[in-house]
Every structure is written in C-alpha cells, then in structure tokens.
Amino acid sequence: MNNIKNPFAEIKKVPLYGDDLKSSAYSIQIKDELDYSKPWNEVGIVSKDYMLVNNQHITDMVESVIKQSDIDFAIDKTFFNGKQFIRSYKAVDEIDAEVKVGDNLGVGVMVNNSYDGTTSGRFSIFAYRLLCKNGMMSKKIFQSYRFKHTNKHENWAEELEKAGEILQHAKTNVKQFATTCSKLTTDAITINDIGKIRKNYLPKLSVSAFGQVIDQIYNDEYYKEDQIITSWDLLNACTHVLWHKEKQTVADYKNNDYVTTSLLNYSKEQLN
C-alpha cells in the first residue's frame, strides 16, 4: 500500500461481514493500478455514516473556490501517504507583509483530506517566507474551515465554498502574523536562551528534529559568522527543517503547526 503514489487513485467503501453477521463498520479501500494480483488495499475502517470523499473531488472544489478569489495561486506541493492527503497553494503575487526590511511573508492555502478517518477535512490559510519558501502553519493563528465526513453533512461541498470567504481576510491574517513575528527579529538569543525556549515552549519536538533545527540555524545560507541569532531565526530553522524534508510525514505538518504556534506564544508572553 505504501507504493501507491497516486493521490487520485480510485477508492471505495465496502461493508464488512463476519460469520452470519453484517458489521456496522466499513472498509475503505484504495486501488493499486500496478498490482494486478491484489489491486485493492485497505487503508482504514470507518463507520456507516462516514462519507468517503476522494481527493480529486475535494481538490476540484478547493481550486474552484480559490479561482473566485482576487488572489492568484499556484500549486506548491502535494503530500499523500495512501491515507492522508495534503495539498498547498502559494499566492503568485507578493503582499505587504514585511517581518523586517527585505523579509516578507506570502499567502498560502492548504487543503487536508483523509481516507481512514484520522483527520477531518480542512481548508486553511498559512504563511510562507519568500526568502526560503518555508511554510508556517498554525490552526490557532490562521483562519481555517473544518468539515466532517458524515452523511449528516452531505452539503459540506457547499459549506466548503462558503469557507472560501476566509480568503477575503487571508492577506490581513498574514499581515497580522508578520507584525507579531517582527517582535522575534529583535529578540537576540544565546544558546542558553534556546535551551530555555526548548524546555518551556518546544518540549514535544523530538531530539532528532531539534538537533536538525540547531544545525539549520548555523548552516543557513543567510547565516554570517558571529551574527546575532534571534528567535525569528529559530522559528525559520524549525519550519525549514519540517517543510523541506525530502520524505515528509503527517507528523512534520503537525510539528510545523506546533512550533509556529509555540514560538508565537513565546513572542506574546515574553516580548510584550
């Protein structure tokens, strides 16, 4: 099943049966067009009311929504592991969302979907740094719209279009985020400060990931010897590691949300 790379492969919802018993659960199966001996692979077990929505359908709807916006978007990247689907889009044109001189943020939108019921569908705003194209996610900071995969929400397609209204506020959302981030650019930190931030704001980030973050701070192409490190540099190192991984996982996206939200909390609590 891990070999299925096509996020738009055929899927189906199949009722489960036992000995003389029809289960209330259903199997979600995805088709592997390259495996003729066993083309269908189970990716999850869901309830009867779970409304299966294929990735192509949700992608078509999202793209129809963003096309109605006054912002032009282009596809950035697509993630699919056979179960969870994430596609991000970046605004083509820049906006006035300057963190510091020469360091601007852009508007991005993201769509999430899953075949195994692990995540609800979500349409959300995120920011990205123009200098290095790091995506910065936060459900707490950026506006989003969540919908459920249940038959009680059969009209969620229409609701998703209504969710497109958040695009009207996307530029403002990112500009406000940039203003908050600007406080981080003046917050000079030492290795001891990084240790305190790690302990108090980033304790859930794995040792391996945090080690990569520290490496990234000093190996960044914009780093100059003996330059002062700021908490803005720390945030960018975190998101760079998590956004640009060659083989991303769902955990990388979750950790991106975690570090962005945590460091903005740090900004509000320590720098005001």
Secondary structure as GFF3:
##gff-version 3
##sequence-region A 1 272
A	DSSP	beta_strand	11	18	.	.	.	ID=ss1
A	DSSP	beta_strand	21	31	.	.	.	ID=ss2
A	DSSP	beta_strand	40	47	.	.	.	ID=ss3
A	DSSP	alpha_helix	55	67	.	.	.	ID=ss4
A	DSSP	beta_strand	73	80	.	.	.	ID=ss5
A	DSSP	beta_strand	84	91	.	.	.	ID=ss6
A	DSSP	beta_strand	98	100	.	.	.	ID=ss7
A	DSSP	beta_strand	103	114	.	.	.	ID=ss8
A	DSSP	beta_strand	121	129	.	.	.	ID=ss9
A	DSSP	beta_strand	135	136	.	.	.	ID=ss10
A	DSSP	beta_strand	144	147	.	.	.	ID=ss11
A	DSSP	three_ten_helix	151	153	.	.	.	ID=ss12
A	DSSP	alpha_helix	156	163	.	.	.	ID=ss13
A	DSSP	three_ten_helix	164	169	.	.	.	ID=ss14
A	DSSP	alpha_helix	170	182	.	.	.	ID=ss15
A	DSSP	three_ten_helix	184	186	.	.	.	ID=ss16
A	DSSP	alpha_helix	191	201	.	.	.	ID=ss17
A	DSSP	alpha_helix	207	219	.	.	.	ID=ss18
A	DSSP	alpha_helix	231	243	.	.	.	ID=ss19
A	DSSP	alpha_helix	250	270	.	.	.	ID=ss20
###
